[in-house]
Amino acid sequence: MLKKQPIRPRLGTISVIDDHQVHVLESGSPNGSPVVVLHGCGSLAEEVLLPLENSQQRLIAIDRPGYGWSSSLLPQERGPLGQSFWLERFLDTSGLGPVTIVGHSIGSAPALHLAARRAELVKALLLISPCCSPVPPKPLILLRTAVAPVIGPLIRRHIMSRWASLFLRHGLRSSSFPNALPSHLNMLPADHMIRPTAIETMADELRAFNRDMALLPGLPEQVPIHVLFGSQDPVVDPSLHIDWLRQRHPRLLVKRLEGVGHMPHHVAPAVALRMLNAMIEERSALPAVKPGLLTDVA
């Protein structure tokens, strides 16, 4: 019986910035407005780019540090704040100028820190199922065991790597619930995603998350922030994160999709693209809403 061949990851452009390797995939129109796309915890640029491929904008999806083909940061720099400096270096080096940023899940966190520190680099933010508020600790037994002293390296190399497809499929199904797993996600490269370095990165960025997000100051009013959430998100509580965001940004706009989980960009890609295009067309023009008011956009 022939052994099933692993799915090969997409390879885009690899550059070196401050001795760190950075992998970028581009899609959409090369003449469109530049949009940097950041994936969530344990994922890849390839995943978050899949449902947005038909954009009329120039999409620049990055493997965040420690994931895919991008080098890891030092452990103390792997939280959202440290990653925001990494993102700042990428934008300064690439010469893209001010960009719109799309962040999914925990990928929203470094984008928020960058907007707070260097608003001149950020035209607007589209946050999809953003994980941004400090959250109560979760057991995460498998992840904690996989990074534990002595036994952790054995689990990462000989159990999780060997059964990468199983672990990835379970994670994608859990994130997609209550929606069915989109078939195109079956083509993600499990062996490339469930790697020892990626597992260590996941653990380190989650450890630093609450500390770093508690440091986030108020967000600049001139940077529009739009949010797309599924009402049935099983990973992050929409109300918690929306309330936290609107305390820091007076003109937050939110779109909720009823019956949708943590992957609204895969379940309703047309909605995500429509929101992205509207932000870019509007630039900094915002609806007249009272500070802190939650507004649903069509």
Stockholm file with secondary structure:
# STOCKHOLM 1.0

chainA/1-298         MLKKQPIRPRLGTISVIDDHQVHVLESGSPNGSPVVVLHGCGSLAEEVLLPLENSQQRLIAIDRPGYGWSSSLLPQERGPLGQSFWLERFLDTSGLGPVTIVGHSIGSAPALHLAARRAELVKALLLISPCCSPVPPKPLILLRTAVAPVIGPLIRRHIMSRWASLFLRHGLRSSSFPNALPSHLNMLPADHMIRPTAIETMADELRAFNRDMALLPGLPEQVPIHVLFGSQDPVVDPSLHIDWLRQRHPRLLVKRLEGVGHMPHHVAPAVALRMLNAMIEERSALPAVKPGLLTDVA
#=GR chainA/1-298 SS CCCCCCCCCCCCEEEEETTEEEEEEEEECTTSCEEEEECCTTCCHHHHHGGGTTCSSEEEEECCTTSTTSCCCCGGGCSHHHHHHHHHHHHHHHTCCSEEEEEEGGGHHHHHHHHHHCGGGEEEEEEESCCCSCCCCCCCHHHHHHTSTTHHHHHIIIIITTTHHHHHHHHHHHHHTTSCCCGGGGGSCHHHHSCHHHHHHHHHHHHHHHHHHHTCCCCCTTSCEEEEEETTCSSSCHHHHHHHHHTTCTTCEEEEETTCCSCHHHHCHHHHHHHHHHHHHHTTCCCCCCTTCCEECC
#=GC SS_cons         CCCCCCCCCCCCEEEEETTEEEEEEEEECTTSCEEEEECCTTCCHHHHHGGGTTCSSEEEEECCTTSTTSCCCCGGGCSHHHHHHHHHHHHHHHTCCSEEEEEEGGGHHHHHHHHHHCGGGEEEEEEESCCCSCCCCCCCHHHHHHTSTTHHHHHIIIIITTTHHHHHHHHHHHHHTTSCCCGGGGGSCHHHHSCHHHHHHHHHHHHHHHHHHHTCCCCCTTSCEEEEEETTCSSSCHHHHHHHHHTTCTTCEEEEETTCCSCHHHHCHHHHHHHHHHHHHHTTCCCCCCTTCCEECC
//
